[in-house]
Amino acid sequence: MARKYAKKAAAKVERAMKKRKAGTLKSGRSGRKVKSRKQAIAIGLSEARAAGAKVPKKASKKKAVKKRKAKR
């Protein structure tokens, strides 16, 4: 089975996590410090996407809402 994410993507996420731990990772326009682990991963993956690494597409909102309703 093929890798779902590229090695480059893993490296970007790792870098983002280290920055978050050091307290220097900032988000988008607002430039606020990132405290959430999930947000740090999302930033790393979006950077990897921008760099052209093999990363699956973002999940659509419709699917997320369906999943949430199915859980209930």
ROSE-4610 file (N, C-alpha, C; in Angstrom, 1 decimal, always signed):
// ROSE-4610
residu = [M/M/M/A/A/A/R/R/R/K/K/K/Y/Y/Y/A/A/A/K/K/K/K/K/K/A/A/A/A/A/A/A/A/A/K/K/K/V/V/V/E/E/E/R/R/R/A/A/A/M/M/M/K/K/K/K/K/K/R/R/R/K/K/K/A/A/A/G/G/G/T/T/T/L/L/L/K/K/K/S/S/S/G/G/G/R/R/R/S/S/S/G/G/G/R/R/R/K/K/K/V/V/V/K/K/K/S/S/S/R/R/R/K/K/K/Q/Q/Q/A/A/A/I/I/I/A/A/A/I/I/I/G/G/G/L/L/L/S/S/S/E/E/E/A/A/A/R/R/R/A/A/A/A/A/A/G/G/G/A/A/A/K/K/K/V/V/V/P/P/P/K/K/K/K/K/K/A/A/A/S/S/S/K/K/K/K/K/K/K/K/K/A/A/A/V/V/V/K/K/K/K/K/K/R/R/R/K/K/K/A/A/A/K/K/K/R/R/R]
num = [1/1/1/2/2/2/3/3/3/4/4/4/5/5/5/6/6/6/7/7/7/8/8/8/9/9/9/10/10/10/11/11/11/12/12/12/13/13/13/14/14/14/15/15/15/16/16/16/17/17/17/18/18/18/19/19/19/20/20/20/21/21/21/22/22/22/23/23/23/24/24/24/25/25/25/26/26/26/27/27/27/28/28/28/29/29/29/30/30/30/31/31/31/32/32/32/33/33/33/34/34/34/35/35/35/36/36/36/37/37/37/38/38/38/39/39/39/40/40/40/41/41/41/42/42/42/43/43/43/44/44/44/45/45/45/46/46/46/47/47/47/48/48/48/49/49/49/50/50/50/51/51/51/52/52/52/53/53/53/54/54/54/55/55/55/56/56/56/57/57/57/58/58/58/59/59/59/60/60/60/61/61/61/62/62/62/63/63/63/64/64/64/65/65/65/66/66/66/67/67/67/68/68/68/69/69/69/70/70/70/71/71/71/72/72/72]
x = [+0.8/+0.0/+0.9/+0.5/+1.3/+1.1/+2.1/+2.1/+1.0/+0.3/-0.8/-0.2/+0.8/+1.4/+2.9/+3.4/+4.8/+5.7/+7.0/+8.0/+8.2/+8.1/+8.2/+7.1/+5.9/+4.8/+5.1/+5.6/+5.9/+7.0/+8.0/+9.0/+8.4/+7.5/+6.9/+6.1/+5.3/+4.5/+5.4/+6.5/+7.5/+8.0/+8.4/+8.9/+7.9/+6.6/+5.6/+5.4/+5.4/+5.3/+6.4/+7.6/+8.7/+8.6/+8.1/+7.9/+6.8/+5.8/+4.7/+5.2/+6.0/+6.5/+7.4/+8.1/+9.0/+8.2/+7.0/+6.1/+6.3/+6.9/+7.1/+6.3/+5.4/+4.5/+3.3/+3.1/+2.0/+1.1/-0.1/-1.1/-1.4/-1.8/-2.2/-2.1/-3.2/-3.2/-3.0/-3.7/-3.8/-2.4/-1.6/-0.3/-0.3/-1.4/-1.5/-0.7/-0.2/+0.5/-0.4/+0.1/-0.7/-0.4/-1.5/-1.3/-1.8/-2.7/-3.4/-2.5/-2.4/-1.6/-2.2/-3.5/-4.2/-4.0/-4.0/-3.8/-2.3/-1.4/+0.0/+0.2/-0.5/-0.5/-1.1/-2.2/-2.9/-2.0/-1.3/-0.3/+0.8/+1.3/+2.4/+1.9/+0.7/+0.2/-0.1/-0.6/-0.9/+0.4/+1.4/+2.8/+3.3/+3.1/+3.5/+2.7/+1.4/+0.6/+1.1/+1.4/+1.9/+3.3/+4.1/+5.4/+5.3/+4.0/+3.8/+4.0/+4.0/+4.1/+2.8/+2.9/+1.8/+1.0/-0.1/-0.9/-2.4/-3.2/-4.6/-5.3/-6.4/-7.2/-7.8/-8.1/-8.8/-10.2/-10.7/-12.0/-13.0/-14.1/-15.1/-16.0/-16.6/-17.4/-18.6/-19.2/-20.4/-20.1/-19.0/-18.7/-18.5/-17.8/-17.6/-18.9/-19.9/-21.2/-21.9/-21.9/-22.5/-21.9/-20.6/-19.9/-20.4/-20.5/-20.9/-22.3/-23.2/-24.6/-24.7/-23.8/-23.9/-23.4/-22.5/-22.0/-23.1/-24.0/-25.0/-26.1]
y = [-1.2/+0.0/+1.2/+2.2/+3.5/+4.3/+5.2/+6.1/+7.1/+7.5/+8.5/+9.9/+10.1/+11.4/+11.3/+12.3/+12.3/+12.5/+12.1/+12.3/+13.8/+14.6/+16.0/+16.6/+16.0/+16.5/+16.2/+15.0/+14.6/+15.6/+16.0/+16.9/+18.3/+18.7/+20.0/+20.0/+18.9/+18.8/+18.8/+18.0/+17.9/+19.3/+20.1/+21.4/+22.3/+22.2/+23.0/+22.6/+21.3/+20.9/+21.4/+21.4/+21.9/+23.4/+24.1/+25.5/+25.8/+25.0/+25.1/+24.9/+23.9/+23.6/+24.7/+25.3/+26.4/+27.7/+27.7/+28.9/+29.9/+29.6/+30.5/+30.3/+29.3/+29.1/+30.0/+30.7/+31.7/+31.4/+31.7/+31.4/+32.5/+32.2/+33.1/+34.6/+35.3/+36.7/+37.3/+36.8/+37.4/+37.3/+36.3/+36.1/+35.7/+35.2/+34.7/+33.4/+33.2/+32.0/+30.8/+29.7/+28.5/+27.7/+27.3/+26.4/+25.0/+24.9/+23.6/+22.7/+21.4/+20.4/+20.2/+20.1/+19.9/+21.1/+22.3/+23.4/+23.4/+23.0/+22.9/+21.9/+20.8/+19.8/+20.3/+21.0/+21.6/+22.6/+23.4/+24.4/+23.7/+22.6/+21.9/+21.2/+20.7/+20.0/+21.1/+22.2/+23.3/+23.8/+23.9/+24.3/+23.2/+22.0/+20.9/+20.9/+21.2/+21.3/+22.4/+23.6/+24.7/+24.4/+23.5/+23.2/+22.1/+21.6/+20.6/+19.1/+18.9/+17.5/+16.7/+15.4/+14.5/+14.5/+15.2/+15.3/+15.2/+14.4/+14.2/+15.6/+15.7/+17.0/+17.2/+18.4/+18.7/+18.1/+17.7/+17.1/+18.2/+18.0/+19.0/+19.2/+20.3/+20.6/+19.7/+19.4/+18.6/+17.2/+16.6/+15.3/+15.3/+16.4/+16.5/+16.6/+17.3/+17.5/+16.1/+15.4/+14.1/+13.1/+13.1/+12.2/+12.5/+13.8/+14.2/+13.8/+13.9/+13.5/+12.0/+11.3/+9.8/+9.3/+10.0/+9.6/+9.7/+10.7/+10.9/+9.9]
z = [+0.0/+0.0/+0.0/-0.8/-0.9/+0.3/+0.5/+1.6/+1.4/+2.4/+2.3/+2.2/+3.0/+3.1/+2.6/+2.0/+1.6/+2.8/+2.6/+3.7/+4.0/+2.9/+3.0/+3.9/+3.8/+4.6/+6.1/+6.4/+7.7/+8.3/+7.5/+8.0/+8.3/+7.5/+7.7/+9.0/+9.2/+10.4/+11.6/+11.5/+12.6/+13.0/+12.0/+12.2/+12.9/+12.4/+13.0/+14.5/+14.8/+16.2/+17.1/+16.5/+17.3/+17.6/+16.6/+16.7/+17.8/+17.7/+18.7/+20.1/+20.3/+21.6/+22.1/+21.2/+21.6/+21.8/+21.3/+21.5/+20.4/+19.3/+18.2/+17.0/+17.0/+15.9/+15.9/+14.8/+14.7/+13.6/+13.7/+12.7/+11.8/+10.6/+9.5/+9.7/+9.3/+9.3/+10.7/+11.7/+13.0/+13.7/+13.3/+13.9/+15.4/+15.8/+17.2/+17.4/+18.6/+18.9/+18.9/+18.3/+18.2/+19.5/+20.1/+21.3/+21.1/+20.1/+19.9/+19.0/+19.4/+18.7/+17.3/+17.2/+16.0/+15.0/+15.5/+14.7/+14.1/+14.9/+14.5/+13.4/+13.5/+12.4/+11.1/+11.3/+10.1/+9.4/+10.2/+9.6/+8.8/+9.4/+8.8/+7.5/+7.5/+6.3/+5.2/+5.6/+4.6/+3.9/+4.7/+4.2/+3.2/+3.6/+2.7/+1.4/+1.5/+0.3/-0.6/+0.0/-0.8/-1.4/-0.8/-1.3/-2.4/-2.6/-3.6/-3.2/-1.9/-1.4/-1.5/-1.5/-1.6/-0.3/-0.3/+0.9/+0.5/+1.1/+0.7/+0.9/+0.1/+0.1/+1.5/+1.8/+3.0/+3.0/+4.1/+4.2/+4.0/+3.3/+3.1/+4.3/+4.5/+5.6/+5.6/+4.5/+4.4/+4.9/+4.6/+5.1/+6.6/+7.1/+8.6/+9.3/+8.8/+9.4/+9.4/+8.3/+8.2/+9.2/+9.4/+10.3/+11.7/+12.1/+13.4/+13.7/+12.7/+12.9/+13.0/+12.3/+12.3/+13.7/+14.3/+15.7/+16.7/+16.6/+17.5/+17.4]
